[in-house]
Amino acid sequence: MKISRRAFLKTVGCGSVALPVMKAGFLLGQEKKDCLVWVADQEFKSIDPHLLMDVATAGYRINLYDGLYRFQDNPPQLQPWLAEKYEVSKDQTRYTFTLRRGAKFHNGDEVTAEDVRYSMERQIALGVGAAPFFKPIVEGTTAIDKNRVEFKLKYPYAPFLPCVTLLNVVNSRLVKAHEASRDYGSNWLTVNNDAGSGSYQLESHDPAIGFKAKRFAGHFLGWKDRYIDKIEFRTVRETSTRVMGLLKGEFDVLGGRMEPDQLEKMEKDPNITVHKDLAARIFNIRLNNQRPPLNDVHVRRAISYCFDYDGCIKDIMKNEVERNAGPIPNNMWGSSPEAKGYTYDIKKAKEELRQAKVKIDRPLEIVPLVGYPATEQVALLLQAGLKEIGVESKINPKTWPTVTSLFAKPETTPDICDYWISMYYPDPHNWTGELYESTRGGSWSGQCWYKNPVVDEILKKAVSVSDREQRTKYYKDVTKIVMDDAVELWVFNTRNFTPISKGVAGFRFCPIGSGMECRWLYWKV
């Protein structure tokens, strides 16, 4: 499918499905519903907390499982969770956490240091999910006694404490009892089982539909007078179907991306509240730096100059986002908002292409994500820009699980793929080291397969010191280099939109988890 950039921008705002105006089914004054239904735009193919690490599936990790610490609210504030305190050695390579006493798993077993040790070992051994955050830096984990666990790092790593929030603790005794062929119990957990201590306990799971859970009355935080007893996270891929379901009262909360005109419809409905929160979530057009012809910096720069950033923000995103020309969100310390980014300039794009030593002898593959209309519209806009400089391309949409499986090798990683880089922990390393360290290739975050020993060295220095001013200088140096290398296209910083029935209260948004934590929600009636 090919379309000119001018024709595309004229039609992009007309592609949304018109929705009839309906009244939400759950209004103030009506009888309280039994179960809160949160609809997502991705399938929950597994509910093993160590297998997946993306925003869309955070619903089961954050509700069914706990970690040592957890971020709350926006801007994110670090809070003790299963741990009550921690200590750091003088050389910054040993972190010792003391667990709170009395925390229980859903089956009644006590949460111990051995469970934490096993969870870290299991996460790293599986090699997926949050493993890239730990495998390069954790040398070993020791259960000192029943209530104290120690992590030994390979080198000082300033973001380690924020990263600890990404480790979900599983019941080691329960999971070990269901291990088969060194799968660490993954097949058992994936099917329909729960080994967590979270605020909600699994009731059922269907990979094609979603999961249901009930309130865990024995959660260590306890419960106030108002809460929701049952929750359901349901997969509904079509945006128009999700929106219509909320308008009719069939759903209570909408997750996932929504088109600006559909958000406008919901904002006009008196029975719906659309929460808007700054998310520090950068939309990138990711380039495979190792696969010809994109292994030539001039080709990557040409692509960077042929994309219409302003047209994307104005016509596709309806000015609901803001330009972010570099890798780190402008509202995050360590960023370089003053740095001049790439602009839409066909003349410069053609000049860069003429300098390229690698010939473009095939159509470039652009992979947007199925179920995310914005990624497909961006792909079309990029295709139109490439055509203006004489570069052919083909658009091949894929689901997120499919495309991440292709990232395992540079040979199978698509030339171009567009998606969001979310805040997994509030530190500039989240958008630099996790993406551009040469060791990250093969993971979902290392899709660019970028390799630069100078950047590796600066990033290593950036995590070896705790002084924020010094770290900021290092990240600004990295920003300058990766922008000059045109590693990928940095397009915009998003706001998170969460439409919720006005019959539901207590919503607390945190960029880590996108506000999916349900323990704070309650019915107004």
BAMI-287413 format. One record per residue (C-alpha): residue in one letter; x, y, z. Coordinates in steps of 0.05 Angstrom, whole numbers, padded with zeros to 5 digits, always signed. Layout:
# residues N
AXYZ ...
***
This chain:
# residues 525
M+00000+00000+00000 K+00030+00067-00021 I+00004+00138-00013 S+00035+00206-00022 R+00051+00246+00041 R+00005+00303+00019 A-00053+00257+00004 F-00041+00219+00069 L-00044+00281+00113 K-00110+00302+00080 T-00143+00236+00096 V-00112+00215+00162 G-00164+00249+00205 C-00221+00215+00168 G-00205+00143+00183 S-00237+00134+00251 V-00303+00098+00261 A-00361+00143+00277 L-00394+00122+00342 P-00467+00133+00361 V-00479+00174+00424 M-00500+00127+00480 K-00509+00132+00554 A-00462+00093+00599 G-00497+00034+00632 F-00467+00045+00701 L-00489+00114+00726 L-00487+00145+00794 G-00546+00121+00835 Q-00550+00053+00801 E-00536-00013+00836 K-00462-00028+00847 K-00430-00074+00796 D-00399-00139+00818 C-00336-00136+00774 L-00295-00080+00745 V-00279-00092+00672 W-00214-00061+00646 V-00206-00070+00571 A-00137-00074+00539 D-00114-00076+00467 Q-00066-00134+00474 E-00075-00208+00490 F-00053-00235+00557 K-00020-00296+00526 S+00015-00312+00591 I+00006-00292+00663 D+00076-00314+00683 P+00104-00248+00713 H+00174-00263+00688 L+00158-00275+00614 L+00131-00208+00589 M+00152-00136+00601 D+00107-00087+00565 V+00058-00034+00585 A-00004-00068+00557 T+00004-00131+00599 A+00024-00095+00664 G-00046-00108+00690 Y-00031-00178+00715 R+00039-00164+00741 I+00020-00104+00782 N-00045-00133+00810 L-00027-00207+00821 Y+00045-00198+00843 D+00087-00155+00890 G+00159-00131+00889 L+00207-00107+00942 Y+00192-00035+00926 R+00139-00001+00883 F+00131+00066+00849 Q+00067+00105+00864 D+00035+00167+00834 N+00062+00218+00784 P+00118+00238+00787 P+00135+00168+00812 Q+00152+00161+00885 L+00190+00100+00909 Q+00153+00064+00965 P+00173+00003+01008 W+00130-00057+00989 L+00150-00128+01008 A+00214-00099+01036 E+00213-00050+01094 K+00283-00022+01084 Y+00349-00032+01047 E+00423-00020+01057 V+00479-00007+01007 S+00553-00025+01016 K+00606+00029+01012 D+00629+00005+00944 Q+00557+00008+00919 T+00558-00065+00896 R+00517-00099+00950 Y+00444-00083+00964 T+00413-00117+01025 F+00337-00116+01033 T+00300-00132+01097 L+00231-00161+01085 R+00170-00140+01124 R+00144-00196+01168 G+00077-00228+01157 A+00068-00218+01082 K+00033-00279+01052 F+00026-00310+00984 H-00044-00325+00959 N-00038-00398+00982 G-00020-00376+01053 D+00056-00388+01049 E+00099-00333+01080 V+00141-00290+01034 T+00214-00303+01050 A+00283-00282+01026 E+00289-00349+00990 D+00229-00331+00948 V+00264-00266+00928 R+00329-00302+00912 Y+00293-00354+00870 S+00253-00300+00834 M+00316-00263+00812 E+00349-00328+00791 R+00287-00349+00753 Q+00279-00281+00718 I+00351-00281+00694 A+00350-00354+00673 L+00287-00345+00631 G+00323-00288+00595 V+00260-00251+00575 G+00213-00201+00608 A+00252-00159+00658 A+00315-00201+00650 P+00352-00148+00608 F+00347-00101+00668 F+00383-00150+00714 K+00425-00200+00674 P+00481-00151+00655 I+00490-00125+00726 V+00470-00177+00778 E+00527-00224+00795 G+00490-00264+00848 T+00433-00265+00899 T+00438-00293+00969 A+00384-00306+01021 I+00423-00285+01084 D+00368-00310+01129 K+00292-00317+01127 N+00280-00242+01122 R+00343-00213+01089 V+00365-00219+01017 E+00428-00192+00985 F+00441-00174+00912 K+00515-00173+00891 L+00526-00128+00830 K+00582-00136+00779 Y+00596-00062+00785 P+00565+00000+00817 Y+00499+00014+00784 A+00462+00077+00804 P+00393+00057+00775 F+00392-00010+00811 L+00343+00010+00865 P+00291+00035+00815 C+00302-00028+00774 V+00287-00072+00835 T+00214-00052+00828 L+00212-00093+00763 L+00226-00158+00799 N+00161-00194+00814 V+00167-00243+00872 V+00138-00312+00862 N+00126-00368+00912 S+00189-00410+00902 R+00161-00473+00935 L+00099-00472+00893 V+00134-00458+00827 K+00189-00509+00839 A+00136-00562+00851 H+00111-00552+00780 E+00178-00547+00743 A+00186-00592+00682 S+00246-00599+00637 R+00280-00538+00667 D+00223-00492+00648 Y+00222-00460+00718 G+00149-00476+00723 S+00133-00429+00665 N+00084-00476+00630 W+00046-00485+00694 L+00043-00410+00708 T+00026-00392+00636 V-00036-00436+00633 N-00081-00415+00690 N-00042-00412+00755 D-00020-00360+00806 A+00042-00358+00851 G+00037-00286+00875 S+00023-00245+00937 G-00010-00186+00902 S-00074-00148+00920 Y-00114-00193+00874 Q-00114-00269+00866 L-00124-00303+00799 E-00191-00336+00786 S-00185-00353+00712 H-00144-00338+00650 D-00157-00348+00576 P-00101-00324+00529 A-00152-00302+00477 I-00198-00265+00526 G-00160-00241+00587 F-00160-00257+00661 K-00205-00250+00722 A-00183-00241+00794 K-00213-00231+00863 R-00190-00188+00920 F-00138-00221+00965 A-00165-00204+01034 G-00099-00225+01066 H-00055-00175+01029 F-00002-00146+01075 L-00024-00074+01063 G-00094-00089+01087 W-00157-00057+01059 K-00197+00005+01075 D-00272+00008+01075 R-00278+00020+01000 Y-00251-00027+00947 I-00269-00069+00887 D-00277-00144+00900 K-00268-00170+00830 I-00231-00146+00769 E-00227-00170+00697 F-00175-00149+00645 R-00206-00165+00578 T-00173-00162+00509 V-00211-00120+00458 R-00167-00103+00399 E-00212-00056+00360 T-00209+00015+00388 S-00280+00031+00365 T-00307-00031+00402 R-00272-00011+00466 V-00299+00060+00462 M-00370+00037+00446 G-00367-00012+00504 L-00349+00043+00553 L-00403+00089+00526 K-00455+00033+00535 G-00430+00016+00605 E-00405-00053+00587 F-00334-00034+00606 D-00310+00010+00664 V-00239+00029+00644 L-00205+00035+00576 G-00132+00019+00567 G-00088+00022+00505 R-00082+00074+00451 M-00143+00113+00428 E-00151+00161+00370 P-00159+00236+00386 D-00230+00241+00357 Q-00253+00181+00398 L-00224+00213+00461 E-00263+00275+00444 K-00327+00235+00441 M-00314+00206+00510 E-00296+00273+00540 K-00365+00299+00518 D-00401+00241+00553 P-00425+00264+00622 N-00416+00193+00650 I-00343+00186+00632 T-00280+00219+00660 V-00219+00220+00615 H-00156+00224+00659 K-00098+00258+00623 D-00029+00246+00653 L+00041+00262+00629 A+00072+00194+00615 A+00145+00206+00594 R+00133+00155+00540 I+00172+00169+00476 F+00148+00147+00408 N+00207+00123+00367 I+00216+00098+00296 R+00268+00045+00308 L+00321+00028+00257 N+00362-00036+00252 N+00432-00008+00253 Q+00466-00074+00235 R+00426-00095+00174 P+00444-00065+00106 P+00428-00013+00081 L+00412+00017+00149 N+00482+00001+00174 D+00503+00063+00136 V+00496+00126+00179 H+00479+00168+00118 V+00420+00123+00101 R+00395+00130+00173 R+00403+00206+00170 A+00366+00208+00104 I+00308+00170+00136 S+00311+00218+00196 Y+00304+00278+00149 C+00248+00250+00106 F+00197+00241+00162 D+00146+00297+00173 Y+00149+00305+00249 D+00102+00366+00251 G+00052+00332+00206 C+00052+00271+00251 I+00040+00311+00314 K-00013+00357+00283 D-00051+00311+00236 I-00043+00242+00267 M-00038+00258+00341 K-00082+00321+00338 N-00032+00361+00379 E-00044+00317+00440 V+00031+00303+00444 E+00094+00345+00443 R+00156+00340+00401 N+00214+00304+00434 A+00274+00309+00389 G+00322+00266+00431 P+00321+00199+00467 I+00307+00224+00538 P+00239+00256+00553 N+00245+00332+00557 N+00213+00330+00626 M+00264+00280+00654 W+00330+00302+00685 G+00389+00285+00641 S+00353+00305+00577 S+00377+00355+00526 P+00314+00393+00504 E+00359+00447+00475 A+00392+00397+00427 K+00372+00408+00355 G+00338+00346+00328 Y+00322+00324+00258 T+00269+00361+00219 Y+00229+00345+00157 D+00278+00367+00102 I+00276+00329+00036 K+00336+00368+00008 K+00380+00346+00066 A+00352+00275+00062 K+00374+00270-00011 E+00442+00300+00005 E+00453+00247+00059 L+00430+00192+00012 R+00481+00214-00041 Q+00536+00205+00012 A+00516+00134+00029 K+00565+00079+00011 V+00514+00024+00019 K+00463+00019-00038 I+00389+00012-00023 D+00375-00046-00070 R+00309-00071-00041 P+00246-00043-00010 L+00254-00026+00064 E+00207-00064+00111 I+00167-00020+00158 V+00132-00058+00214 P+00076-00023+00253 L+00039-00058+00309 V-00028-00092+00296 G-00083-00060+00338 Y-00047+00007+00344 P-00075+00052+00289 A-00025+00108+00304 T+00034+00062+00288 E+00003+00044+00221 Q-00011+00117+00204 V+00061+00136+00223 A+00085+00079+00178 L+00045+00108+00120 L+00073+00177+00132 L+00144+00151+00134 Q+00131+00111+00070 A+00107+00174+00036 G+00170+00211+00058 L+00216+00155+00034 K+00182+00156-00033 E+00199+00230-00040 I+00273+00212-00037 G+00265+00153-00084 V+00266+00097-00032 E+00215+00042-00038 S+00185+00009+00023 K+00133-00041+00044 I+00089-00040+00105 N+00081-00105+00142 P+00040-00099+00207 K+00054-00151+00261 T+00030-00164+00332 W+00076-00144+00389 P+00092-00216+00410 T+00109-00233+00338 V+00153-00173+00325 T+00191-00181+00391 S+00207-00253+00373 L+00241-00226+00310 F+00286-00181+00352 A+00328-00241+00374 K+00376-00234+00315 P+00397-00174+00272 E+00383-00215+00210 T+00309-00224+00229 T+00298-00156+00262 P+00257-00112+00214 D+00290-00053+00181 I+00242-00005+00213 C+00191-00013+00269 D+00152+00042+00306 Y+00128+00039+00377 W+00133+00072+00446 I+00191+00069+00495 S+00157+00072+00563 M+00182+00091+00632 Y+00199+00026+00667 Y+00238+00064+00720 P+00247+00140+00727 D+00320+00148+00707 P+00351+00172+00642 H+00384+00104+00635 N+00315+00077+00620 W+00318+00112+00552 T+00393+00105+00538 G+00429+00047+00570 E+00370+00000+00562 L+00368+00017+00487 Y+00439+00033+00465 E+00488-00008+00505 S+00518-00059+00457 T+00498-00116+00503 R+00424-00100+00494 G+00418-00128+00424 G+00370-00186+00420 S+00321-00157+00470 W+00258-00117+00456 S+00294-00054+00479 G+00357-00067+00438 Q+00321-00072+00372 C+00367-00021+00340 W+00428-00066+00350 Y+00470-00004+00361 K+00543-00015+00376 N+00589+00042+00396 P+00646+00029+00446 V+00649+00103+00463 V+00576+00104+00482 D+00585+00040+00522 E+00641+00072+00562 I+00602+00136+00576 L+00541+00097+00598 K+00583+00054+00644 K+00610+00118+00676 A+00539+00146+00682 V+00516+00089+00726 S+00579+00085+00768 V+00568+00152+00803 S+00509+00177+00844 D+00518+00251+00833 R+00460+00274+00790 E+00498+00333+00760 Q+00555+00289+00737 R+00507+00236+00711 T+00468+00290+00672 K+00532+00310+00636 Y+00544+00238+00616 Y+00474+00229+00589 K+00478+00293+00549 D+00543+00268+00518 V+00508+00203+00499 T+00449+00241+00470 K+00494+00282+00425 I+00529+00220+00398 V+00467+00177+00385 M+00431+00235+00351 D+00491+00247+00306 D+00492+00172+00291 A+00417+00176+00275 V+00407+00111+00314 E+00332+00119+00307 L+00278+00172+00299 W+00253+00205+00363 V+00185+00234+00349 F+00142+00255+00408 N+00129+00249+00482 T+00059+00224+00500 R+00005+00237+00550 N-00032+00178+00579 F-00107+00179+00569 T-00150+00135+00614 P-00225+00140+00603 I-00262+00114+00665 S-00336+00109+00682 K-00355+00162+00732 G-00382+00107+00776 V-00310+00088+00791 A-00266+00129+00838 G-00196+00125+00868 F-00155+00124+00803 R-00082+00137+00817 F-00038+00144+00755 C+00035+00123+00756 P+00077+00121+00692 I+00104+00054+00715 G+00045+00009+00702 S+00003+00063+00669 G-00045+00068+00727 M-00068-00005+00723 E-00061-00018+00797 C-00133-00033+00819 R-00125-00036+00895 W-00140+00039+00900 L-00204+00037+00860 Y-00274+00034+00889 W-00346+00042+00868 K-00379+00109+00884 V-00444+00075+00901 
***
